[in-house]
Amino acid sequence: MSMILRKNKSPNGIAYYKTGKGDPIILIHGLGLRAESWIEQINFFKKEFTVYAIDLPGHGKSTVLSQKKIDLKSYSEKVVQFIKVKNINKPILIGHSFGALITIEIAGFNSSILKSGIAVTPIYNRSSEALKNVQKRAKELKENPSKKITIDNLLQRWFGNSQSKKIIEFSNFIEVLLRLNKKFNLKGYSMAYDVFSKFKGSSSKIIKNIKVPMFYITGEKDLNSTPLMSKNLAKLTKSNYVIIKNARHILQLTHSTKFNFHLNQFIKSLK
């Protein structure tokens, strides 16, 4: 698989790929990835929706954040600016991993600009041990950005040792995206990972302030976002959640048929 999208760039520095026609959907990828990690959803949803797949600041073709203090709000504000600059009316926001945190943040503070939010492999109330491990990886990324740290370890956590041809194909595809990020966006990736490493998860205050329909989805075998996290988030927002059996962190690719089905069912329920 090889699919690098041709993107435009918004006035606020966000690179994006736009396709399809209909109500708007915005796709926000996870750490170290790019808009291309949503290729299965782009191809599925463009039949009925206008799809915007964005590169987060410091990833892909998007500009690195320049302010002195960088936090989750910095990334969320850039996405909100993008929505306003492109005059996107009430989009459905779909975020993966770090993108899920951004989705929850925007839904909590800017519900009025969204139709709904979907958090894919979100983290919530991460254990002290898990937080320590993430902070260790953030430090390694900053101090020793070797191939093992920036690519190999990630692929192992995300895909394991599967011998499935399909899983291997997607693992190779994600490796291409990670290699591009290592070559062109290491600074931006490290900055985002540093922000991510400081979070146990979105605060209850933010979550309880969400005023749009939410949906949570994760993989049964995800090492980062456990099924219990999605269950608890759904409980707090009185929302639905789905756990996809045998799926890991990149379930939008490896289990795209089931993943797209559940997303589509939720989106249809909004009408």
Backbone torsions as a table, in degrees:
resi	resn	phi	psi	omega
1	MET	NA	132.6	175.4
2	SER	-146.5	114.3	-176.9
3	MET	-148.3	95.5	175.8
4	ILE	-105.8	120.6	-172.6
5	LEU	-82.3	146.0	172.2
6	ARG	-84.1	123.8	-172.9
7	LYS	-119.5	155.8	169.3
8	ASN	-100.7	172.5	179.9
9	LYS	-129.8	130.6	180.0
10	SER	-79.6	162.5	179.6
11	PRO	-58.4	-23.1	-179.8
12	ASN	-95.7	16.5	171.0
13	GLY	88.2	7.4	179.0
14	ILE	-91.1	120.7	174.5
15	ALA	-82.6	140.9	-176.3
16	TYR	-150.3	152.9	173.8
17	TYR	-113.7	129.0	-178.1
18	LYS	-121.5	135.1	178.1
19	THR	-155.2	166.2	175.9
20	GLY	84.7	-176.7	-178.4
21	LYS	-151.5	133.7	-179.7
22	GLY	136.6	-161.5	178.8
23	ASP	-61.5	147.1	-172.9
24	PRO	-81.8	140.1	170.9
25	ILE	-125.0	135.1	176.0
26	ILE	-117.1	128.0	-178.4
27	LEU	-106.7	126.2	-178.2
28	ILE	-118.9	116.8	-175.2
29	HIS	-77.4	177.6	179.2
30	GLY	-96.3	-177.2	-177.3
31	LEU	-58.4	133.5	175.2
32	GLY	78.0	-2.5	-177.0
33	LEU	-104.0	-164.8	-179.7
34	ARG	-147.3	175.9	178.7
35	ALA	-53.8	-30.5	-176.9
36	GLU	-61.6	-20.0	-179.9
37	SER	-66.5	-9.6	178.3
38	TRP	-101.7	17.8	-170.5
39	ILE	-57.0	-35.8	179.5
40	GLU	-68.6	-33.0	178.2
41	GLN	-79.6	-35.8	176.5
42	ILE	-58.2	-48.9	-178.3
43	ASN	-67.2	-31.3	-179.3
44	PHE	-77.5	-48.6	-171.9
45	PHE	-84.1	-18.4	-178.5
46	LYS	-64.2	-14.7	179.6
47	LYS	-69.5	-28.1	-176.7
48	GLU	-129.0	-7.2	-175.3
49	PHE	-133.5	157.6	167.0
50	THR	-85.1	118.0	-174.6
51	VAL	-107.0	127.5	173.1
52	TYR	-113.3	115.8	174.2
53	ALA	-107.5	116.7	-172.5
54	ILE	-106.1	155.7	167.2
55	ASP	-94.5	127.4	176.2
56	LEU	-64.6	155.9	176.3
57	PRO	-51.4	133.0	-179.6
58	GLY	79.1	8.4	177.8
59	HIS	-127.4	152.9	177.1
60	GLY	54.8	-125.5	-178.4
61	LYS	-101.5	5.9	-177.8
62	SER	-82.2	151.3	-178.9
63	THR	-70.9	143.2	177.0
64	VAL	-71.1	142.7	176.7
65	LEU	-63.4	141.5	-173.2
66	SER	-112.1	-12.8	-177.5
67	GLN	-68.8	157.6	-176.2
68	LYS	-68.4	-43.8	179.6
69	LYS	-98.6	116.5	-179.6
70	ILE	-111.0	123.3	176.4
71	ASP	-142.4	-175.1	-177.9
72	LEU	-60.1	-35.5	179.5
73	LYS	-61.3	-34.4	179.8
74	SER	-59.6	-43.9	180.0
75	TYR	-72.6	-41.3	-179.9
76	SER	-61.9	-42.0	-179.7
77	GLU	-64.0	-35.9	177.9
78	LYS	-64.0	-39.8	178.6
79	VAL	-68.9	-41.2	177.2
80	VAL	-62.0	-43.0	176.7
81	GLN	-59.5	-42.5	178.7
82	PHE	-59.2	-44.8	179.1
83	ILE	-59.3	-42.9	-177.5
84	LYS	-74.5	-42.5	-179.9
85	VAL	-62.2	-40.5	-179.7
86	LYS	-86.6	1.1	177.4
87	ASN	52.9	49.6	180.0
88	ILE	-89.4	117.7	-173.2
89	ASN	-88.0	115.3	174.4
90	LYS	47.7	63.1	179.5
91	PRO	-74.5	158.4	166.3
92	ILE	-89.9	121.1	-176.5
93	LEU	-98.3	125.1	-179.9
94	ILE	-123.2	115.8	-176.9
95	GLY	-122.5	140.6	179.7
96	HIS	-108.9	127.2	174.6
97	SER	59.2	-111.9	175.3
98	PHE	-58.9	-36.3	175.9
99	GLY	-64.3	-28.7	176.5
100	ALA	-68.2	-39.2	176.0
101	LEU	-61.8	-41.6	178.7
102	ILE	-64.6	-41.5	178.8
103	THR	-61.0	-46.2	179.3
104	ILE	-64.3	-41.0	179.1
105	GLU	-60.4	-47.9	-179.1
106	ILE	-65.9	-41.2	179.2
107	ALA	-63.0	-30.9	-179.6
108	GLY	-78.8	-34.5	-176.0
109	PHE	-107.9	-17.9	-177.7
110	ASN	-135.7	42.5	-177.4
111	SER	-53.4	-32.7	-173.7
112	SER	-63.9	-21.0	-177.6
113	ILE	-93.1	-5.3	-176.7
114	LEU	-110.3	156.8	168.6
115	LYS	-90.0	-39.9	177.6
116	SER	-168.3	173.7	177.6
117	GLY	-134.2	142.7	176.2
118	ILE	-126.1	120.0	-178.8
119	ALA	-104.5	115.2	-177.8
120	VAL	-100.6	125.0	-175.5
121	THR	48.1	55.4	178.9
122	PRO	-76.2	155.8	172.0
123	ILE	-105.9	146.4	178.1
124	TYR	-155.2	129.2	177.5
125	ASN	53.4	50.7	-179.8
126	ARG	-61.5	141.6	-179.3
127	SER	-67.1	159.3	179.3
128	SER	-61.2	-37.9	179.6
129	GLU	-66.7	-43.1	179.0
130	ALA	-64.1	-40.7	179.3
131	LEU	-63.5	-41.4	179.1
132	LYS	-62.7	-40.5	179.6
133	ASN	-65.5	-40.0	179.1
134	VAL	-67.3	-39.8	178.7
135	GLN	-66.4	-34.6	176.1
136	LYS	-63.8	-43.1	179.7
137	ARG	-66.6	-36.9	177.8
138	ALA	-63.4	-39.7	178.6
139	LYS	-67.6	-41.9	177.9
140	GLU	-62.5	-41.1	179.8
141	LEU	-62.0	-38.7	-178.6
142	LYS	-74.9	-40.2	-173.1
143	GLU	-94.1	-27.6	-176.6
144	ASN	-144.5	70.2	-175.8
145	PRO	-75.5	59.3	179.0
146	SER	-75.8	170.1	177.6
147	LYS	-60.7	-37.0	179.5
148	LYS	-60.9	-43.1	-177.5
149	ILE	-74.5	-44.0	-172.6
150	THR	-86.3	-18.4	-175.2
151	ILE	-132.1	-61.3	-169.9
152	ASP	-60.1	-47.1	-178.6
153	ASN	-64.2	-37.2	178.5
154	LEU	-64.1	-48.0	-179.3
155	LEU	-60.3	-37.7	179.0
156	GLN	-64.9	-44.8	179.8
157	ARG	-67.5	-38.1	-173.5
158	TRP	-82.0	-32.3	-174.3
159	PHE	-120.6	-14.9	-179.6
160	GLY	65.2	-148.8	-178.5
161	ASN	-110.5	33.7	-177.9
162	SER	-59.8	140.5	176.6
163	GLN	-100.6	3.8	178.4
164	SER	-64.4	130.4	179.7
165	LYS	-59.5	-38.9	-179.6
166	LYS	-64.8	-46.2	-180.0
167	ILE	-64.0	-42.2	178.9
168	ILE	-62.5	-40.0	178.8
169	GLU	-61.1	-45.2	179.7
170	PHE	-70.8	-34.6	176.2
171	SER	-61.8	-42.0	177.9
172	ASN	-64.8	-37.4	178.9
173	PHE	-65.4	-46.8	178.6
174	ILE	-63.4	-34.4	176.9
175	GLU	-61.1	-38.6	177.0
176	VAL	-60.1	-44.5	-179.8
177	LEU	-65.2	-41.4	178.7
178	LEU	-65.2	-38.2	178.0
179	ARG	-64.2	-41.2	178.4
180	LEU	-62.5	-42.0	-179.8
181	ASN	-66.0	-41.0	178.7
182	LYS	-61.9	-38.4	-176.6
183	LYS	-76.0	-40.5	-170.8
184	PHE	-112.4	-19.4	-169.3
185	ASN	-134.5	30.7	-175.0
186	LEU	-60.8	-40.2	179.9
187	LYS	-63.1	-47.8	-179.3
188	GLY	-64.0	-38.3	178.6
189	TYR	-65.0	-45.4	-179.7
190	SER	-62.9	-39.6	178.6
191	MET	-62.5	-45.5	-178.9
192	ALA	-67.1	-38.8	-179.6
193	TYR	-66.0	-36.9	178.3
194	ASP	-61.5	-42.8	177.2
195	VAL	-63.3	-47.1	-178.9
196	PHE	-60.0	-36.3	-175.2
197	SER	-71.1	-14.2	-177.8
198	LYS	-92.6	-2.9	-174.4
199	PHE	-102.6	128.5	167.7
200	LYS	-80.8	-21.2	-178.9
201	GLY	146.8	169.5	179.8
202	SER	-59.1	145.7	-178.3
203	SER	-72.7	152.2	178.1
204	SER	-60.6	-33.0	179.4
205	LYS	-61.6	-45.6	179.0
206	ILE	-64.2	-46.6	-176.4
207	ILE	-62.0	-44.6	-178.0
208	LYS	-71.2	-13.8	178.9
209	ASN	-89.6	-2.1	179.8
210	ILE	-68.8	130.2	-176.9
211	LYS	-121.9	16.6	176.1
212	VAL	-122.2	157.3	177.6
213	PRO	-60.1	136.6	179.8
214	MET	-122.9	156.8	177.2
215	PHE	-143.9	137.7	-177.5
216	TYR	-122.3	138.2	-178.5
217	ILE	-145.8	134.9	179.5
218	THR	-149.0	173.5	-179.5
219	GLY	-96.2	145.4	-179.2
220	GLU	-57.7	-35.3	-174.6
221	LYS	-109.2	21.0	178.5
222	ASP	-68.0	128.8	-179.6
223	LEU	-83.7	-14.5	-177.8
224	ASN	-101.0	-48.1	-177.7
225	SER	-113.6	103.9	-175.0
226	THR	-80.2	156.9	175.9
227	PRO	-54.9	-35.5	-179.5
228	LEU	-63.7	-33.2	179.0
229	MET	-62.2	-46.7	179.7
230	SER	-66.3	-39.2	178.7
231	LYS	-60.3	-45.2	-178.7
232	ASN	-69.8	-38.3	176.8
233	LEU	-62.7	-43.3	179.5
234	ALA	-62.7	-37.7	179.3
235	LYS	-64.4	-41.7	-179.1
236	LEU	-64.9	-35.7	-177.4
237	THR	-103.4	9.5	-179.3
238	LYS	51.4	49.8	-174.6
239	SER	-119.6	173.6	175.3
240	ASN	-92.8	155.2	174.0
241	TYR	-142.4	157.2	179.1
242	VAL	-135.9	137.2	174.0
243	ILE	-112.5	119.8	-178.2
244	ILE	-90.3	120.2	-175.7
245	LYS	-59.3	135.5	176.0
246	ASN	67.4	2.3	-178.9
247	ALA	-85.6	152.3	176.5
248	ARG	-113.8	-145.2	-168.4
249	HIS	-74.4	-31.4	-177.1
250	ILE	-102.4	49.4	-174.9
251	LEU	-66.0	-21.7	178.5
252	GLN	-64.9	-20.5	176.2
253	LEU	-102.2	-52.8	-172.9
254	THR	-69.1	-27.7	-179.7
255	HIS	-129.0	44.1	-171.1
256	SER	-61.4	-34.4	-178.3
257	THR	-63.5	-51.1	178.4
258	LYS	-67.1	-41.4	-179.3
259	PHE	-59.5	-51.1	-179.4
260	ASN	-63.9	-36.7	178.4
261	PHE	-59.7	-49.1	-177.5
262	HIS	-67.1	-39.8	176.7
263	LEU	-63.1	-43.4	-178.8
264	ASN	-64.3	-38.8	178.2
265	GLN	-62.4	-43.1	178.3
266	PHE	-64.3	-46.1	-178.2
267	ILE	-62.3	-40.0	177.8
268	LYS	-63.6	-32.3	-179.2
269	SER	-69.9	-14.6	-179.6
270	LEU	-78.4	-20.5	-174.1
271	LYS	-79.2	NA	NA
